[in-house]
Amino acid sequence: MPKVVPAPEPVTGQEGAFAALLSRGGGWLPAVVIVLTVWAAYANSFSAPFVFDDLKSVMQNPTIRHLWPLTDVLAPPNHATGAGGRPVVNLSLALNYALGGLDGRGYHGMNTLIHALAALTLFGIVRRTLLRPRLRDRFGSAAGPLALGVALLWALHPLQTESVTCIVQRSESLMGLFYLLTLYGFIRAVEVPAPRRWQGFAVVMCLLGMATKEVMVSAPLMLLLYDRTFGAGTFRAAWQQRRSFYLWLAGTWLLLAWLSLQNGQRGGVAGFGLGVSAWEYALTQCRAIILYLRLAFWPSPLVVDYGTGVVQAAGDVWPQAGVLLALVAGTCVALVRRPVVGFLGCWFFSILAPSSSFVPLTSQTMAEHRMYLSLAAVAGVVVLGGYRWLGARTLPVWLALAAGAGALTFARNQDYRDAITLWSVTVAQQPDNLRVHMNLGTALADARRLEEARGHFAFVVAHDPDDHAARCNLGNVLLELGRPAEALPQCQAAVRLKPDSIDARIALGSTLAQMDRLEEAVAQLQTAVRMDPDSLPGHYNLATALAQLRRWPEAAQHYAATLRLQPRFARAHNDLGEALVQLGRFGEARDEFETALRQWPGYAQARDNLHRLAARPPKAAGH
């Protein structure tokens, strides 16, 4: 005989009063709760600096510096990790730049807004789904509180911090918002007698999602499965009733295919033939997905960068693989016997599949942000399952857990308050991750904690002697420490390992200049400027070396090029003024010294130069 599952207890007593309060508030009270709690959990993230991929996608991305022509904004460069091949993400970054330049608060504010909107949409989806005929008898009386519990647990969970606090990971949260809006539009279309407007809305949201991140690929199929589970009842009926709608949805795949072809292997970090086999990557994902599930229930420790390590032998992950296969098999069985549970399982796996199956993503083989939308399925199983078995007494429990999750999220965001804290925490969790040591070394160098930075760069070089960037950074730090003889072999090795590295050429040229090997320095710096005519440090360091050689016309030319790239550079204005004095162009020199003082009123050298120029005979000084 089939097992009889008792119906949930009616919502009575304190739980009933709680549910009634939410019901009387209509849609606005849960919305206010969601927005305020999300804002509170992420309020301390607004001062977080640009970190990790933010640097390439925001700081070093010229296509976000303007909003017109739009064709430029919608064609981000491949090196803009997180935004490359994702025009909607790049457009959102350009809007941020237009509103506030490189002020990180605006970017964090938009990320938090996107996340709050996604949580509101999830609330609407869950509430309306629980009121569908299939679930109304079991969950309808508590649809609002249950939906609020799911939305809050999902939105406030600390596992979401990477997707919200790391600016460029808005690719995940923005895609998630469009994914949820696509489903919400479909649900509304099913509920009304004239569905075209809502169907059109769903198609547009799906199209925007395809232009935001590749994970959106599963959305049309998930809508069909939702229709089969909660709407038409069968795939055949769903297709017969809404064939044209599904064809329009499928048409959005064409945009995704075109963007994928345009972007190739995402700058050499996604796809086959990049040093990681499909088998190794699949084994690694067995470990990754089980880790994600553990973090869903016990979110500690959270790691912003798991590195690029892969599992090479099946024996290393057989327990995780066994659990994962059991979950996949259970989902398949549930699709037939318990379609609601099967839908949640498919939601979890289909959203993870593009990044966490067998197509290698070599820059990060594991990443917490990939759980952004899949976590909704976990929250749904926990909240609805608890209510199904334990009744209405669980409703306040989920809200209390959500409050605890929000507190953990607030605490996790403290780790993002500055780059040194974030990477120090990550090094403690991932001591063998060379990229994390590089990032911590860079943060320490930026803070002028040079000896500590040297230690981390030296650690990377010791473990990977062929890392040209680590050698270049180590050379730069040694040079800053006044140890050019030690810096020289590191910079030479960096150039030998990667001859087309502009940074390595500049580091080598600067080191040679400090050792008074000026002709060799000029040769390296000229090569750097030829490779990148817009390299500000290349032009400035070359100008300085030329000035030391008293090649004043060339020095003046490169100081001027420096100032074309960065007009507010007081030191370069002063140095150009000194070169112009040597060329006898005293009037122009005076202008440069005065500009330097306007930009830096306390600049003593520029003031002294201006005084010396004023002390010249009137006839000479006026030339």
Buried (B, 14 or more C-beta within 10 A) or exposed (E): EEEEEEEBBEBEEEBBEBBEEBBEBEEEBBBEBBBEBBBBBBEBBBEBBBBBBBBBBBEEBEBBEEEEEEEBBBBBBBEBBBBBBBBBBBBBBBBBBBEBEEEBEBBBBBBBBBBBBBBBBBBBBBBBBBBBEBBEEBBBBBBBBBBBBBBBBBBBBBBBBBBBBBBBBBBBBBBBBBBBBBBBBBBBBBEEEEBEEBBBBBBBBBBBBBBBBBBBBBBBBBBBBBBBBBBBBEEEEBBEEBEEBBEBBEBBBEBBEEBBEEBEBBBEBBBEEBEBBEEBBBBBBBBBBBBBBEBBEEBEEBBBBBBBEBBEEEEBBEEBBEBBEEBEEBBEEBBEEBBBBBBBBBBBBBBBBBBBBBBBBBBBBBBBBBBBBBBBBBBBBBBBEBBBEEBBBBBBBBBEBBBEBBBBBBEBBEBBBBBBBBBBBBBEBBEEBBBBBBBBBBBBBEEEBBEBBBBBBBBBBEEBEEBBBBBBBBBBBBBBBEBBEBBBBBBBBBBEBBEEBBBBBBBBBBBBBBBEBBEBBBBBBBBBBEBBEEBBBBBBBBBBBBBBBEBBEBBBBBBBBBBEBEEEBBBBBBBBBBBBBBEEBBEBBBBBBBBBBEBBEEBEBBBEBBEEBEEEEEEEBEE
